[in-house]
Amino acid sequence: MLTRDEADGAAEVMLAAYCRACGCATPEDVRKACELMISKSARAIEKYNDTGTAVEVLQRTARHVARVQPAEVANVH
């Protein structure tokens, strides 16, 4: 497994490439594409762990997003 910093960098690169591959042209397009990715990620966590773990990860992520300012988030365009 990559280190946390390496995984963070890889995630940013992959999300940017995914949004470009989806043809995202507007913030709404990015939201829709990322929402699908979040859903697919949660289902993968559920498949290989369990529902409770997937829900816990989603809740922890929601709390993190509520604390972090948008300027700190990578630009995916």
PDB file of N, CA, C and O in Angstrom:
ATOM      1  N   MET A   1       0.846  -1.180   0.000  1.00  0.00           N
ATOM      2  CA  MET A   1       0.000   0.000   0.000  1.00  0.00           C
ATOM      3  C   MET A   1       0.889   1.240   0.000  1.00  0.00           C
ATOM      4  O   MET A   1       1.917   1.283   0.675  1.00  0.00           O
ATOM      5  N   LEU A   2       0.481   2.233  -0.758  1.00  0.00           N
ATOM      6  CA  LEU A   2       1.199   3.509  -0.794  1.00  0.00           C
ATOM      7  C   LEU A   2       1.117   4.210   0.560  1.00  0.00           C
ATOM      8  O   LEU A   2       0.248   3.902   1.377  1.00  0.00           O
ATOM      9  N   THR A   3       2.027   5.152   0.789  1.00  0.00           N
ATOM     10  CA  THR A   3       1.898   5.990   1.971  1.00  0.00           C
ATOM     11  C   THR A   3       0.673   6.886   1.791  1.00  0.00           C
ATOM     12  O   THR A   3       0.143   7.000   0.686  1.00  0.00           O
ATOM     13  N   ARG A   4       0.226   7.515   2.867  1.00  0.00           N
ATOM     14  CA  ARG A   4      -0.938   8.409   2.793  1.00  0.00           C
ATOM     15  C   ARG A   4      -0.701   9.539   1.788  1.00  0.00           C
ATOM     16  O   ARG A   4      -1.581   9.855   0.986  1.00  0.00           O
ATOM     17  N   ASP A   5       0.481  10.143   1.831  1.00  0.00           N
ATOM     18  CA  ASP A   5       0.793  11.237   0.905  1.00  0.00           C
ATOM     19  C   ASP A   5       0.841  10.758  -0.546  1.00  0.00           C
ATOM     20  O   ASP A   5       0.356  11.444  -1.446  1.00  0.00           O
ATOM     21  N   GLU A   6       1.428   9.581  -0.769  1.00  0.00           N
ATOM     22  CA  GLU A   6       1.470   9.029  -2.121  1.00  0.00           C
ATOM     23  C   GLU A   6       0.060   8.712  -2.629  1.00  0.00           C
ATOM     24  O   GLU A   6      -0.275   9.004  -3.777  1.00  0.00           O
ATOM     25  N   ALA A   7      -0.754   8.118  -1.768  1.00  0.00           N
ATOM     26  CA  ALA A   7      -2.132   7.789  -2.147  1.00  0.00           C
ATOM     27  C   ALA A   7      -2.941   9.059  -2.423  1.00  0.00           C
ATOM     28  O   ALA A   7      -3.762   9.088  -3.340  1.00  0.00           O
ATOM     29  N   ASP A   8      -2.709  10.100  -1.632  1.00  0.00           N
ATOM     30  CA  ASP A   8      -3.396  11.377  -1.841  1.00  0.00           C
ATOM     31  C   ASP A   8      -3.040  11.947  -3.213  1.00  0.00           C
ATOM     32  O   ASP A   8      -3.920  12.391  -3.950  1.00  0.00           O
ATOM     33  N   GLY A   9      -1.773  11.935  -3.550  1.00  0.00           N
ATOM     34  CA  GLY A   9      -1.335  12.435  -4.850  1.00  0.00           C
ATOM     35  C   GLY A   9      -1.900  11.608  -5.993  1.00  0.00           C
ATOM     36  O   GLY A   9      -2.342  12.157  -7.002  1.00  0.00           O
ATOM     37  N   ALA A  10      -1.888  10.296  -5.840  1.00  0.00           N
ATOM     38  CA  ALA A  10      -2.429   9.419  -6.879  1.00  0.00           C
ATOM     39  C   ALA A  10      -3.927   9.651  -7.058  1.00  0.00           C
ATOM     40  O   ALA A  10      -4.425   9.652  -8.184  1.00  0.00           O
ATOM     41  N   ALA A  11      -4.648   9.848  -5.951  1.00  0.00           N
ATOM     42  CA  ALA A  11      -6.089  10.095  -6.030  1.00  0.00           C
ATOM     43  C   ALA A  11      -6.371  11.390  -6.785  1.00  0.00           C
ATOM     44  O   ALA A  11      -7.284  11.437  -7.609  1.00  0.00           O
ATOM     45  N   GLU A  12      -5.601  12.435  -6.513  1.00  0.00           N
ATOM     46  CA  GLU A  12      -5.798  13.711  -7.215  1.00  0.00           C
ATOM     47  C   GLU A  12      -5.588  13.555  -8.711  1.00  0.00           C
ATOM     48  O   GLU A  12      -6.375  14.066  -9.508  1.00  0.00           O
ATOM     49  N   VAL A  13      -4.518  12.845  -9.099  1.00  0.00           N
ATOM     50  CA  VAL A  13      -4.229  12.630 -10.512  1.00  0.00           C
ATOM     51  C   VAL A  13      -5.348  11.819 -11.166  1.00  0.00           C
ATOM     52  O   VAL A  13      -5.815  12.157 -12.254  1.00  0.00           O
ATOM     53  N   MET A  14      -5.772  10.752 -10.498  1.00  0.00           N
ATOM     54  CA  MET A  14      -6.814   9.890 -11.066  1.00  0.00           C
ATOM     55  C   MET A  14      -8.167  10.595 -11.156  1.00  0.00           C
ATOM     56  O   MET A  14      -8.886  10.435 -12.143  1.00  0.00           O
ATOM     57  N   LEU A  15      -8.512  11.370 -10.137  1.00  0.00           N
ATOM     58  CA  LEU A  15      -9.788  12.094 -10.190  1.00  0.00           C
ATOM     59  C   LEU A  15      -9.791  13.141 -11.296  1.00  0.00           C
ATOM     60  O   LEU A  15     -10.797  13.316 -11.985  1.00  0.00           O
ATOM     61  N   ALA A  16      -8.686  13.827 -11.467  1.00  0.00           N
ATOM     62  CA  ALA A  16      -8.593  14.816 -12.549  1.00  0.00           C
ATOM     63  C   ALA A  16      -8.733  14.123 -13.900  1.00  0.00           C
ATOM     64  O   ALA A  16      -9.453  14.604 -14.774  1.00  0.00           O
ATOM     65  N   ALA A  17      -8.049  12.996 -14.072  1.00  0.00           N
ATOM     66  CA  ALA A  17      -8.137  12.253 -15.330  1.00  0.00           C
ATOM     67  C   ALA A  17      -9.552  11.725 -15.543  1.00  0.00           C
ATOM     68  O   ALA A  17     -10.062  11.761 -16.662  1.00  0.00           O
ATOM     69  N   TYR A  18     -10.188  11.237 -14.487  1.00  0.00           N
ATOM     70  CA  TYR A  18     -11.560  10.727 -14.565  1.00  0.00           C
ATOM     71  C   TYR A  18     -12.525  11.839 -14.981  1.00  0.00           C
ATOM     72  O   TYR A  18     -13.370  11.632 -15.852  1.00  0.00           O
ATOM     73  N   CYS A  19     -12.405  13.003 -14.370  1.00  0.00           N
ATOM     74  CA  CYS A  19     -13.293  14.117 -14.725  1.00  0.00           C
ATOM     75  C   CYS A  19     -13.074  14.558 -16.166  1.00  0.00           C
ATOM     76  O   CYS A  19     -14.032  14.884 -16.867  1.00  0.00           O
ATOM     77  N   ARG A  20     -11.828  14.571 -16.612  1.00  0.00           N
ATOM     78  CA  ARG A  20     -11.559  14.899 -18.020  1.00  0.00           C
ATOM     79  C   ARG A  20     -12.147  13.829 -18.936  1.00  0.00           C
ATOM     80  O   ARG A  20     -12.745  14.154 -19.962  1.00  0.00           O
ATOM     81  N   ALA A  21     -11.981  12.549 -18.573  1.00  0.00           N
ATOM     82  CA  ALA A  21     -12.511  11.454 -19.390  1.00  0.00           C
ATOM     83  C   ALA A  21     -14.034  11.498 -19.464  1.00  0.00           C
ATOM     84  O   ALA A  21     -14.623  11.098 -20.468  1.00  0.00           O
ATOM     85  N   CYS A  22     -14.669  11.985 -18.400  1.00  0.00           N
ATOM     86  CA  CYS A  22     -16.131  12.113 -18.381  1.00  0.00           C
ATOM     87  C   CYS A  22     -16.596  13.340 -19.159  1.00  0.00           C
ATOM     88  O   CYS A  22     -17.796  13.523 -19.365  1.00  0.00           O
ATOM     89  N   GLY A  23     -15.667  14.175 -19.588  1.00  0.00           N
ATOM     90  CA  GLY A  23     -16.021  15.375 -20.338  1.00  0.00           C
ATOM     91  C   GLY A  23     -16.589  16.479 -19.471  1.00  0.00           C
ATOM     92  O   GLY A  23     -17.382  17.293 -19.944  1.00  0.00           O
ATOM     93  N   CYS A  24     -16.194  16.516 -18.211  1.00  0.00           N
ATOM     94  CA  CYS A  24     -16.699  17.544 -17.296  1.00  0.00           C
ATOM     95  C   CYS A  24     -16.308  18.934 -17.791  1.00  0.00           C
ATOM     96  O   CYS A  24     -15.130  19.226 -17.994  1.00  0.00           O
ATOM     97  N   ALA A  25     -17.311  19.783 -17.980  1.00  0.00           N
ATOM     98  CA  ALA A  25     -17.072  21.139 -18.460  1.00  0.00           C
ATOM     99  C   ALA A  25     -17.558  22.195 -17.486  1.00  0.00           C
ATOM    100  O   ALA A  25     -17.203  23.367 -17.610  1.00  0.00           O
ATOM    101  N   THR A  26     -18.364  21.791 -16.520  1.00  0.00           N
ATOM    102  CA  THR A  26     -18.936  22.732 -15.561  1.00  0.00           C
ATOM    103  C   THR A  26     -18.789  22.164 -14.154  1.00  0.00           C
ATOM    104  O   THR A  26     -18.562  20.966 -13.987  1.00  0.00           O
ATOM    105  N   PRO A  27     -18.918  23.020 -13.144  1.00  0.00           N
ATOM    106  CA  PRO A  27     -18.911  22.511 -11.776  1.00  0.00           C
ATOM    107  C   PRO A  27     -19.988  21.447 -11.547  1.00  0.00           C
ATOM    108  O   PRO A  27     -19.766  20.499 -10.794  1.00  0.00           O
ATOM    109  N   GLU A  28     -21.132  21.594 -12.177  1.00  0.00           N
ATOM    110  CA  GLU A  28     -22.208  20.600 -12.049  1.00  0.00           C
ATOM    111  C   GLU A  28     -21.770  19.257 -12.634  1.00  0.00           C
ATOM    112  O   GLU A  28     -22.079  18.207 -12.072  1.00  0.00           O
ATOM    113  N   ASP A  29     -21.054  19.286 -13.758  1.00  0.00           N
ATOM    114  CA  ASP A  29     -20.534  18.053 -14.348  1.00  0.00           C
ATOM    115  C   ASP A  29     -19.563  17.369 -13.379  1.00  0.00           C
ATOM    116  O   ASP A  29     -19.609  16.153 -13.194  1.00  0.00           O
ATOM    117  N   VAL A  30     -18.686  18.166 -12.766  1.00  0.00           N
ATOM    118  CA  VAL A  30     -17.719  17.618 -11.809  1.00  0.00           C
ATOM    119  C   VAL A  30     -18.463  16.995 -10.632  1.00  0.00           C
ATOM    120  O   VAL A  30     -18.109  15.906 -10.179  1.00  0.00           O
ATOM    121  N   ARG A  31     -19.500  17.685 -10.132  1.00  0.00           N
ATOM    122  CA  ARG A  31     -20.280  17.150  -9.012  1.00  0.00           C
ATOM    123  C   ARG A  31     -20.887  15.801  -9.369  1.00  0.00           C
ATOM    124  O   ARG A  31     -20.806  14.849  -8.593  1.00  0.00           O
ATOM    125  N   LYS A  32     -21.491  15.726 -10.542  1.00  0.00           N
ATOM    126  CA  LYS A  32     -22.138  14.476 -10.954  1.00  0.00           C
ATOM    127  C   LYS A  32     -21.127  13.338 -11.103  1.00  0.00           C
ATOM    128  O   LYS A  32     -21.369  12.225 -10.638  1.00  0.00           O
ATOM    129  N   ALA A  33     -20.003  13.618 -11.749  1.00  0.00           N
ATOM    130  CA  ALA A  33     -18.983  12.590 -11.948  1.00  0.00           C
ATOM    131  C   ALA A  33     -18.406  12.131 -10.611  1.00  0.00           C
ATOM    132  O   ALA A  33     -18.222  10.935 -10.386  1.00  0.00           O
ATOM    133  N   CYS A  34     -18.124  13.080  -9.733  1.00  0.00           N
ATOM    134  CA  CYS A  34     -17.547  12.725  -8.429  1.00  0.00           C
ATOM    135  C   CYS A  34     -18.559  12.016  -7.541  1.00  0.00           C
ATOM    136  O   CYS A  34     -18.191  11.134  -6.765  1.00  0.00           O
ATOM    137  N   GLU A  35     -19.819  12.390  -7.647  1.00  0.00           N
ATOM    138  CA  GLU A  35     -20.852  11.696  -6.871  1.00  0.00           C
ATOM    139  C   GLU A  35     -20.917  10.225  -7.275  1.00  0.00           C
ATOM    140  O   GLU A  35     -21.064   9.350  -6.422  1.00  0.00           O
ATOM    141  N   LEU A  36     -20.809   9.956  -8.567  1.00  0.00           N
ATOM    142  CA  LEU A  36     -20.791   8.570  -9.032  1.00  0.00           C
ATOM    143  C   LEU A  36     -19.563   7.845  -8.484  1.00  0.00           C
ATOM    144  O   LEU A  36     -19.660   6.696  -8.052  1.00  0.00           O
ATOM    145  N   MET A  37     -18.415   8.512  -8.501  1.00  0.00           N
ATOM    146  CA  MET A  37     -17.189   7.903  -7.978  1.00  0.00           C
ATOM    147  C   MET A  37     -17.311   7.620  -6.480  1.00  0.00           C
ATOM    148  O   MET A  37     -16.861   6.576  -6.006  1.00  0.00           O
ATOM    149  N   ILE A  38     -17.913   8.539  -5.744  1.00  0.00           N
ATOM    150  CA  ILE A  38     -18.131   8.327  -4.306  1.00  0.00           C
ATOM    151  C   ILE A  38     -19.015   7.107  -4.092  1.00  0.00           C
ATOM    152  O   ILE A  38     -18.729   6.267  -3.239  1.00  0.00           O
ATOM    153  N   SER A  39     -20.084   7.012  -4.865  1.00  0.00           N
ATOM    154  CA  SER A  39     -21.007   5.886  -4.740  1.00  0.00           C
ATOM    155  C   SER A  39     -20.304   4.566  -5.055  1.00  0.00           C
ATOM    156  O   SER A  39     -20.444   3.592  -4.314  1.00  0.00           O
ATOM    157  N   LYS A  40     -19.557   4.536  -6.141  1.00  0.00           N
ATOM    158  CA  LYS A  40     -18.827   3.311  -6.518  1.00  0.00           C
ATOM    159  C   LYS A  40     -17.798   2.943  -5.450  1.00  0.00           C
ATOM    160  O   LYS A  40     -17.618   1.765  -5.143  1.00  0.00           O
ATOM    161  N   SER A  41     -17.127   3.939  -4.887  1.00  0.00           N
ATOM    162  CA  SER A  41     -16.136   3.691  -3.837  1.00  0.00           C
ATOM    163  C   SER A  41     -16.795   3.116  -2.591  1.00  0.00           C
ATOM    164  O   SER A  41     -16.279   2.177  -1.984  1.00  0.00           O
ATOM    165  N   ALA A  42     -17.937   3.681  -2.212  1.00  0.00           N
ATOM    166  CA  ALA A  42     -18.651   3.181  -1.033  1.00  0.00           C
ATOM    167  C   ALA A  42     -19.095   1.738  -1.250  1.00  0.00           C
ATOM    168  O   ALA A  42     -19.012   0.922  -0.332  1.00  0.00           O
ATOM    169  N   ARG A  43     -19.565   1.415  -2.448  1.00  0.00           N
ATOM    170  CA  ARG A  43     -19.987   0.042  -2.743  1.00  0.00           C
ATOM    171  C   ARG A  43     -18.806  -0.922  -2.709  1.00  0.00           C
ATOM    172  O   ARG A  43     -18.956  -2.069  -2.287  1.00  0.00           O
ATOM    173  N   ALA A  44     -17.632  -0.470  -3.150  1.00  0.00           N
ATOM    174  CA  ALA A  44     -16.442  -1.319  -3.082  1.00  0.00           C
ATOM    175  C   ALA A  44     -16.053  -1.579  -1.630  1.00  0.00           C
ATOM    176  O   ALA A  44     -15.698  -2.701  -1.270  1.00  0.00           O
ATOM    177  N   ILE A  45     -16.120  -0.542  -0.801  1.00  0.00           N
ATOM    178  CA  ILE A  45     -15.832  -0.724   0.628  1.00  0.00           C
ATOM    179  C   ILE A  45     -16.816  -1.704   1.234  1.00  0.00           C
ATOM    180  O   ILE A  45     -16.434  -2.584   2.006  1.00  0.00           O
ATOM    181  N   GLU A  46     -18.086  -1.550   0.883  1.00  0.00           N
ATOM    182  CA  GLU A  46     -19.126  -2.460   1.389  1.00  0.00           C
ATOM    183  C   GLU A  46     -18.851  -3.902   0.944  1.00  0.00           C
ATOM    184  O   GLU A  46     -18.967  -4.834   1.740  1.00  0.00           O
ATOM    185  N   LYS A  47     -18.491  -4.078  -0.320  1.00  0.00           N
ATOM    186  CA  LYS A  47     -18.256  -5.426  -0.859  1.00  0.00           C
ATOM    187  C   LYS A  47     -17.113  -6.134  -0.143  1.00  0.00           C
ATOM    188  O   LYS A  47     -17.220  -7.317   0.180  1.00  0.00           O
ATOM    189  N   TYR A  48     -16.021  -5.416   0.107  1.00  0.00           N
ATOM    190  CA  TYR A  48     -14.834  -6.045   0.674  1.00  0.00           C
ATOM    191  C   TYR A  48     -14.741  -5.927   2.195  1.00  0.00           C
ATOM    192  O   TYR A  48     -13.871  -6.540   2.814  1.00  0.00           O
ATOM    193  N   ASN A  49     -15.635  -5.142   2.797  1.00  0.00           N
ATOM    194  CA  ASN A  49     -15.692  -5.014   4.258  1.00  0.00           C
ATOM    195  C   ASN A  49     -17.109  -5.347   4.694  1.00  0.00           C
ATOM    196  O   ASN A  49     -17.460  -6.520   4.823  1.00  0.00           O
ATOM    197  N   ASP A  50     -17.916  -4.334   4.919  1.00  0.00           N
ATOM    198  CA  ASP A  50     -19.333  -4.521   5.242  1.00  0.00           C
ATOM    199  C   ASP A  50     -20.037  -3.177   5.142  1.00  0.00           C
ATOM    200  O   ASP A  50     -19.400  -2.135   4.990  1.00  0.00           O
ATOM    201  N   THR A  51     -21.368  -3.218   5.230  1.00  0.00           N
ATOM    202  CA  THR A  51     -22.165  -1.993   5.090  1.00  0.00           C
ATOM    203  C   THR A  51     -21.808  -0.973   6.155  1.00  0.00           C
ATOM    204  O   THR A  51     -21.675   0.214   5.858  1.00  0.00           O
ATOM    205  N   GLY A  52     -21.652  -1.421   7.392  1.00  0.00           N
ATOM    206  CA  GLY A  52     -21.333  -0.509   8.486  1.00  0.00           C
ATOM    207  C   GLY A  52     -20.039   0.249   8.241  1.00  0.00           C
ATOM    208  O   GLY A  52     -19.949   1.445   8.519  1.00  0.00           O
ATOM    209  N   THR A  53     -19.049  -0.444   7.725  1.00  0.00           N
ATOM    210  CA  THR A  53     -17.775   0.207   7.433  1.00  0.00           C
ATOM    211  C   THR A  53     -17.934   1.238   6.316  1.00  0.00           C
ATOM    212  O   THR A  53     -17.376   2.333   6.395  1.00  0.00           O
ATOM    213  N   ALA A  54     -18.695   0.889   5.276  1.00  0.00           N
ATOM    214  CA  ALA A  54     -18.923   1.840   4.183  1.00  0.00           C
ATOM    215  C   ALA A  54     -19.624   3.096   4.686  1.00  0.00           C
ATOM    216  O   ALA A  54     -19.254   4.208   4.311  1.00  0.00           O
ATOM    217  N   VAL A  55     -20.632   2.921   5.529  1.00  0.00           N
ATOM    218  CA  VAL A  55     -21.366   4.068   6.080  1.00  0.00           C
ATOM    219  C   VAL A  55     -20.448   4.897   6.964  1.00  0.00           C
ATOM    220  O   VAL A  55     -20.485   6.127   6.920  1.00  0.00           O
ATOM    221  N   GLU A  56     -19.626   4.235   7.765  1.00  0.00           N
ATOM    222  CA  GLU A  56     -18.679   4.951   8.642  1.00  0.00           C
ATOM    223  C   GLU A  56     -17.717   5.803   7.813  1.00  0.00           C
ATOM    224  O   GLU A  56     -17.448   6.950   8.167  1.00  0.00           O
ATOM    225  N   VAL A  57     -17.200   5.254   6.716  1.00  0.00           N
ATOM    226  CA  VAL A  57     -16.284   6.000   5.861  1.00  0.00           C
ATOM    227  C   VAL A  57     -16.993   7.203   5.239  1.00  0.00           C
ATOM    228  O   VAL A  57     -16.431   8.298   5.199  1.00  0.00           O
ATOM    229  N   LEU A  58     -18.214   7.011   4.757  1.00  0.00           N
ATOM    230  CA  LEU A  58     -18.971   8.123   4.174  1.00  0.00           C
ATOM    231  C   LEU A  58     -19.243   9.216   5.209  1.00  0.00           C
ATOM    232  O   LEU A  58     -19.127  10.403   4.904  1.00  0.00           O
ATOM    233  N   GLN A  59     -19.600   8.823   6.423  1.00  0.00           N
ATOM    234  CA  GLN A  59     -19.866   9.814   7.472  1.00  0.00           C
ATOM    235  C   GLN A  59     -18.600  10.557   7.863  1.00  0.00           C
ATOM    236  O   GLN A  59     -18.626  11.773   8.052  1.00  0.00           O
ATOM    237  N   ARG A  60     -17.496   9.836   7.985  1.00  0.00           N
ATOM    238  CA  ARG A  60     -16.225  10.479   8.324  1.00  0.00           C
ATOM    239  C   ARG A  60     -15.814  11.448   7.215  1.00  0.00           C
ATOM    240  O   ARG A  60     -15.321  12.541   7.494  1.00  0.00           O
ATOM    241  N   THR A  61     -16.017  11.049   5.964  1.00  0.00           N
ATOM    242  CA  THR A  61     -15.706  11.914   4.833  1.00  0.00           C
ATOM    243  C   THR A  61     -16.574  13.162   4.847  1.00  0.00           C
ATOM    244  O   THR A  61     -16.082  14.263   4.600  1.00  0.00           O
ATOM    245  N   ALA A  62     -17.861  13.002   5.134  1.00  0.00           N
ATOM    246  CA  ALA A  62     -18.773  14.154   5.198  1.00  0.00           C
ATOM    247  C   ALA A  62     -18.328  15.131   6.283  1.00  0.00           C
ATOM    248  O   ALA A  62     -18.350  16.344   6.075  1.00  0.00           O
ATOM    249  N   ARG A  63     -17.926  14.606   7.437  1.00  0.00           N
ATOM    250  CA  ARG A  63     -17.441  15.497   8.504  1.00  0.00           C
ATOM    251  C   ARG A  63     -16.172  16.224   8.077  1.00  0.00           C
ATOM    252  O   ARG A  63     -16.003  17.405   8.381  1.00  0.00           O
ATOM    253  N   HIS A  64     -15.283  15.533   7.379  1.00  0.00           N
ATOM    254  CA  HIS A  64     -14.039  16.146   6.907  1.00  0.00           C
ATOM    255  C   HIS A  64     -14.337  17.255   5.897  1.00  0.00           C
ATOM    256  O   HIS A  64     -13.762  18.340   5.978  1.00  0.00           O
ATOM    257  N   VAL A  65     -15.224  16.988   4.960  1.00  0.00           N
ATOM    258  CA  VAL A  65     -15.578  17.978   3.948  1.00  0.00           C
ATOM    259  C   VAL A  65     -16.197  19.208   4.597  1.00  0.00           C
ATOM    260  O   VAL A  65     -15.951  20.329   4.151  1.00  0.00           O
ATOM    261  N   ALA A  66     -16.981  19.020   5.627  1.00  0.00           N
ATOM    262  CA  ALA A  66     -17.617  20.144   6.325  1.00  0.00           C
ATOM    263  C   ALA A  66     -16.580  21.039   7.002  1.00  0.00           C
ATOM    264  O   ALA A  66     -16.831  22.228   7.202  1.00  0.00           O
ATOM    265  N   ARG A  67     -15.411  20.483   7.359  1.00  0.00           N
ATOM    266  CA  ARG A  67     -14.364  21.254   8.038  1.00  0.00           C
ATOM    267  C   ARG A  67     -13.394  21.921   7.082  1.00  0.00           C
ATOM    268  O   ARG A  67     -12.885  22.998   7.393  1.00  0.00           O
ATOM    269  N   VAL A  68     -13.118  21.323   5.925  1.00  0.00           N
ATOM    270  CA  VAL A  68     -12.073  21.790   5.013  1.00  0.00           C
ATOM    271  C   VAL A  68     -12.622  22.860   4.079  1.00  0.00           C
ATOM    272  O   VAL A  68     -13.704  22.705   3.512  1.00  0.00           O
ATOM    273  N   GLN A  69     -11.877  23.936   3.925  1.00  0.00           N
ATOM    274  CA  GLN A  69     -12.281  25.024   3.045  1.00  0.00           C
ATOM    275  C   GLN A  69     -12.112  24.605   1.586  1.00  0.00           C
ATOM    276  O   GLN A  69     -11.148  23.913   1.260  1.00  0.00           O
ATOM    277  N   PRO A  70     -13.034  25.010   0.696  1.00  0.00           N
ATOM    278  CA  PRO A  70     -12.968  24.633  -0.726  1.00  0.00           C
ATOM    279  C   PRO A  70     -11.641  24.997  -1.387  1.00  0.00           C
ATOM    280  O   PRO A  70     -11.209  24.284  -2.293  1.00  0.00           O
ATOM    281  N   ALA A  71     -10.985  26.062  -0.978  1.00  0.00           N
ATOM    282  CA  ALA A  71      -9.714  26.466  -1.592  1.00  0.00           C
ATOM    283  C   ALA A  71      -8.632  25.417  -1.391  1.00  0.00           C
ATOM    284  O   ALA A  71      -7.656  25.389  -2.141  1.00  0.00           O
ATOM    285  N   GLU A  72      -8.787  24.549  -0.389  1.00  0.00           N
ATOM    286  CA  GLU A  72      -7.795  23.522  -0.112  1.00  0.00           C
ATOM    287  C   GLU A  72      -7.966  22.288  -1.003  1.00  0.00           C
ATOM    288  O   GLU A  72      -7.100  21.414  -1.016  1.00  0.00           O
ATOM    289  N   VAL A  73      -9.053  22.210  -1.733  1.00  0.00           N
ATOM    290  CA  VAL A  73      -9.353  21.061  -2.575  1.00  0.00           C
ATOM    291  C   VAL A  73      -8.698  21.266  -3.940  1.00  0.00           C
ATOM    292  O   VAL A  73      -8.687  22.375  -4.475  1.00  0.00           O
ATOM    293  N   ALA A  74      -8.158  20.192  -4.490  1.00  0.00           N
ATOM    294  CA  ALA A  74      -7.469  20.275  -5.776  1.00  0.00           C
ATOM    295  C   ALA A  74      -8.418  20.699  -6.879  1.00  0.00           C
ATOM    296  O   ALA A  74      -9.605  20.374  -6.857  1.00  0.00           O
ATOM    297  N   ASN A  75      -7.876  21.435  -7.851  1.00  0.00           N
ATOM    298  CA  ASN A  75      -8.639  21.842  -9.020  1.00  0.00           C
ATOM    299  C   ASN A  75      -8.623  20.686 -10.008  1.00  0.00           C
ATOM    300  O   ASN A  75      -7.550  20.261 -10.436  1.00  0.00           O
ATOM    301  N   VAL A  76      -9.794  20.167 -10.379  1.00  0.00           N
ATOM    302  CA  VAL A  76      -9.851  18.998 -11.259  1.00  0.00           C
ATOM    303  C   VAL A  76     -10.072  19.365 -12.721  1.00  0.00           C
ATOM    304  O   VAL A  76     -10.230  18.470 -13.551  1.00  0.00           O
ATOM    305  N   HIS A  77     -10.089  20.632 -13.059  1.00  0.00           N
ATOM    306  CA  HIS A  77     -10.296  21.021 -14.469  1.00  0.00           C
ATOM    307  C   HIS A  77      -8.987  21.005 -15.220  1.00  0.00           C
ATOM    308  O   HIS A  77      -8.956  21.302 -16.415  1.00  0.00           O
TER     309      HIS A  77
END
